[in-house]
């Protein structure tokens, strides 16, 4: 696709192709969306230094890729936690996604950590939330050596990754301080409920329905001073959209004021994060503006 950043007609074509996929998410939608955005990703920047597969804990999945501006010093940190339906996903799929997120925010003054985490069924609840905590602890200890400021750590989770972030922040089984200054959650899965539990969700949260409420991070949301940005996409399927609205209501009731909220017109479940770094810049700008305002 030839994309002119100033061409509303081309952007309209991109939106039309996403719209035609409809409010659903499956492997076909994932691959079609990748195909739309992959040609729009920029080449690697010489201004960004990349270090791959740094170990933040002992397991082979507990690895992260670090993106830092050349000459970085005391910059805010951003940890991105990708989705994958609890049983899959990767920090560097096809060497394009999610390097786009690392490079985009590094070019704009952040040290970025894009992390993997342990997966179900071998590693069930609360392994993902535990790994977010391990990655934050690694960042606290090692940030300064990579040009980051351990006093300014933001988290950005998408889909299952957003669930893991929320679990680490609020679930009482994961005790301890939460030294983060901002949180972005995109189209997260925050509550296990209903008669039909997909196999991937059951693989992570278990087969005992009596435990689902206690293991749902939405259950444990409590008052917090951490600023939140919640995003949801127009073409998220209902079961992946409604938890964000529920979380917004819960944070509002607990804190007495609403979190920042963005409904992304024309996007599907993964296109927001895949668009980051491309000329389709609206979703990226929303996150960047929020982070810039909260990381002063």
C-alpha positions in Angstrom: 0.0 0.0 0.0 1.4 3.4 -0.9 0.7 5.5 2.1 1.0 9.3 2.0 0.7 10.7 5.6 -1.2 13.7 4.1 -3.6 11.6 2.1 -6.9 11.2 3.9 -8.0 9.0 1.0 -5.3 6.5 1.6 -6.0 6.4 5.4 -9.7 5.9 4.5 -8.8 2.9 2.4 -6.8 1.4 5.3 -9.8 2.0 7.6 -12.1 0.4 5.1 -10.0 -2.7 4.9 -10.0 -3.0 8.7 -13.8 -2.3 8.8 -14.4 -5.2 6.3 -12.8 -7.6 8.8 -15.6 -6.7 11.2 -15.8 -6.8 15.0 -14.0 -10.1 15.4 -10.5 -11.4 16.3 -8.9 -14.6 15.1 -5.8 -15.8 13.3 -7.1 -14.5 9.9 -7.7 -11.0 11.3 -4.3 -11.0 12.9 -2.5 -12.0 9.7 -4.5 -9.6 7.5 -3.8 -6.7 9.9 -0.1 -7.5 10.0 -0.1 -7.5 6.2 -1.7 -4.0 6.2 0.8 -2.4 8.5 4.1 -4.3 7.8 4.9 -2.4 4.6 4.3 0.9 6.5 6.9 0.3 9.2 10.0 2.4 8.9 13.5 1.1 8.6 15.5 0.7 11.8 16.8 4.0 13.1 20.5 4.6 13.6 19.5 6.9 16.5 18.3 3.9 18.6 20.5 1.3 20.2 18.8 -2.2 20.5 19.8 -5.0 22.8 17.9 -8.2 22.4 17.0 -11.1 24.7 18.2 -9.6 28.0 17.3 -11.9 30.9 15.2 -10.4 33.6 14.7 -13.8 35.3 15.8 -17.4 34.8 13.2 -18.9 32.5 13.8 -18.9 28.8 10.7 -16.8 28.1 11.7 -14.2 30.7 13.5 -12.1 28.2 13.2 -8.5 27.0 14.4 -6.4 24.2 15.8 -2.9 25.1 15.5 0.1 22.9 17.4 3.3 23.9 18.3 6.5 22.2 22.0 6.7 21.5 23.5 8.7 24.4 20.4 8.2 26.6 20.7 9.6 30.1 18.0 9.6 32.9 15.2 9.1 30.5 11.8 7.7 31.5 11.2 4.0 31.0 8.4 2.3 29.2 7.8 -1.4 29.5 5.5 -2.9 26.8 3.7 -6.2 27.6 2.3 -7.7 24.4 -0.8 -9.8 23.9 -1.0 -13.4 22.7 -4.1 -14.9 24.3 -2.2 -16.2 27.3 -0.8 -19.1 25.3 1.2 -17.3 22.6 2.6 -14.0 21.4 6.1 -12.7 21.2 8.0 -9.4 21.7 9.6 -9.6 18.3 7.3 -11.3 15.8 8.8 -11.4 12.4 11.3 -8.8 13.4 8.7 -6.1 12.8 6.2 -6.2 15.6 6.8 -5.2 18.3 10.1 -3.6 17.4 7.9 -0.8 16.0 6.9 0.2 19.6 10.4 0.0 20.9 11.8 2.2 18.2 8.9 4.7 18.1 9.1 5.6 21.8 12.9 5.4 22.0 13.1 8.0 19.2 10.9 10.2 21.3 12.9 10.1 24.5 12.1 6.9 26.3 14.1 3.8 27.2 11.8 1.0 26.1 11.7 -2.6 27.3 9.5 -5.0 25.2 9.1 -8.1 27.2 8.1 -11.8 26.8 6.6 -13.7 29.7 5.8 -17.3 30.5 2.9 -18.9 28.8 0.0 -21.3 29.6 -0.6 -24.1 29.8 2.9 -24.8 31.4 2.7 -21.6 33.4 -0.8 -20.7 34.5 -2.2 -17.9 36.6 -0.7 -15.7 38.0 2.6 -16.3 36.1 2.0 -13.4 33.7 1.5 -10.9 36.5 4.5 -12.3 38.3 6.6 -11.7 35.2 5.5 -8.1 34.9 6.8 -7.7 38.5 10.1 -9.4 37.7 10.5 -7.1 34.7 9.8 -4.0 36.7 12.3 -5.2 39.3 14.9 -5.7 36.6 14.2 -2.2 35.3 14.6 -0.7 38.8 18.0 -2.3 39.2 19.4 -1.9 35.7 17.7 1.2 34.3 20.5 3.6 35.1 23.1 1.5 33.2 21.0 1.8 30.0 20.3 5.5 30.3 16.9 5.2 32.1 15.5 6.7 35.2 14.3 4.1 37.7 12.0 6.7 39.3 9.9 7.0 36.1 8.6 3.7 34.9 5.5 3.4 32.8 3.7 0.2 31.8 1.9 -0.4 28.5 -0.1 -3.6 28.2 -2.2 -4.9 25.3 -4.9 -7.7 25.4 -3.5 -10.5 27.6 -0.5 -8.3 28.4 -2.9 -5.7 29.8 -4.5 -8.4 32.0 -1.0 -9.3 33.3 -0.3 -5.6 34.1 -3.6 -5.2 36.0 -3.0 -8.4 37.9 0.4 -7.3 39.0 -0.9 -3.9 40.1 -3.9 -5.1 42.1 -4.1 -8.8 42.8 -3.4 -9.4 46.6 -1.4 -12.5 45.8 1.2 -10.3 44.2 2.2 -8.2 47.2 4.7 -5.4 47.4 5.2 -1.8 46.2 4.2 -0.9 42.6 6.8 1.6 41.6 5.3 2.8 38.4 4.3 6.4 37.4 1.8 5.7 34.5 -0.2 2.8 33.0 -1.6 2.4 29.5 -4.0 -0.6 28.9 -5.3 -1.4 25.5 -8.2 -3.8 24.9 -7.4 -5.9 27.9 -9.1 -9.1 29.2 -9.8 -8.4 32.9 -12.6 -10.7 33.9 -13.2 -14.5 33.4 -17.0 -15.1 33.2 -19.7 -16.8 31.2 -20.7 -20.3 30.2 -18.2 -20.6 27.3 -14.6 -20.2 28.4 -12.2 -20.4 25.4 -9.6 -23.1 25.7 -6.7 -20.6 25.8 -8.4 -18.6 28.7 -9.0 -21.9 30.6 -5.4 -22.9 30.1 -4.3 -19.9 32.0 -7.0 -19.3 34.6 -7.7 -23.0 35.2 -10.8 -25.2 34.9 -12.2 -24.5 38.4 -15.0 -22.0 37.8 -15.2 -21.2 41.5 -11.8 -19.5 41.2 -12.5 -17.3 38.2 -13.8 -14.3 40.2 -10.8 -14.3 42.5 -8.4 -14.6 39.6 -10.0 -11.9 37.5 -7.9 -8.7 38.0 -11.0 -6.5 37.7 -12.2 -7.9 41.1 -9.3 -6.4 42.9 -9.1 -2.9 41.6 -8.7 -0.5 44.5 -7.9 3.3 44.9 -4.7 4.3 43.2 -2.9 7.5 42.4 -1.3 6.0 39.3 -2.6 7.8 36.2 -4.3 5.4 33.7 -5.0 5.6 30.0 -7.5 3.0 28.8 -8.1 2.4 25.1 -10.6 0.2 23.2 -11.0 -0.3 19.5 -14.1 0.2 17.4 -13.8 -3.4 16.0 -12.8 -5.2 19.2 -15.2 -8.1 19.6 -17.6 -7.5 22.5 -15.9 -9.9 24.9 -12.6 -8.0 24.4 -14.2 -4.5 24.5 -16.6 -4.7 27.4 -13.9 -5.3 30.1 -12.3 -2.0 29.3 -15.6 -0.2 30.0 -16.0 -2.2 33.2 -12.4 -1.2 34.2 -13.1 2.4 33.5 -16.2 2.3 35.7 -14.3 0.5 38.5 -11.4 3.0 38.5 -13.9 5.9 38.5 -15.8 4.5 41.4 -12.7 3.7 43.4 -10.8 7.0 42.7 -13.7 9.4 42.5 -12.6 10.5 39.1 -12.4 8.9 35.7 -9.2 7.6 34.0 -8.3 8.9 30.6 -10.1 6.9 28.0 -9.8 6.6 24.2 -12.2 4.9 21.8 -10.1 4.2 18.7 -12.3 4.7 15.6 -11.5 2.4 12.7 -9.2 0.1 14.6 -9.5 -3.6 15.5 -8.0 -5.6 18.4 -4.4 -5.4 17.2 -4.2 -2.5 14.7 -3.7 0.1 17.4 -0.4 -1.3 18.5 0.6 -2.4 15.0 0.1 1.1 13.7 2.6 2.6 16.1 5.6 4.0 14.1 3.6 4.1 10.8 2.1 7.1 9.1 -1.2 6.0 10.7 -0.1 7.9 13.7 -3.3 8.7 15.7 -3.1 5.8 18.2 0.6 6.3 18.8 0.1 10.1 19.4 -2.6 9.4 22.0 -0.2 7.2 24.0 2.7 9.5 23.6 0.8 12.6 24.7 -0.4 10.7 27.8 3.0 9.5 28.7 4.6 12.9 28.1 2.1 14.4 30.5 2.5 11.8 33.2 6.3 11.4 33.2 7.3 15.0 34.0 
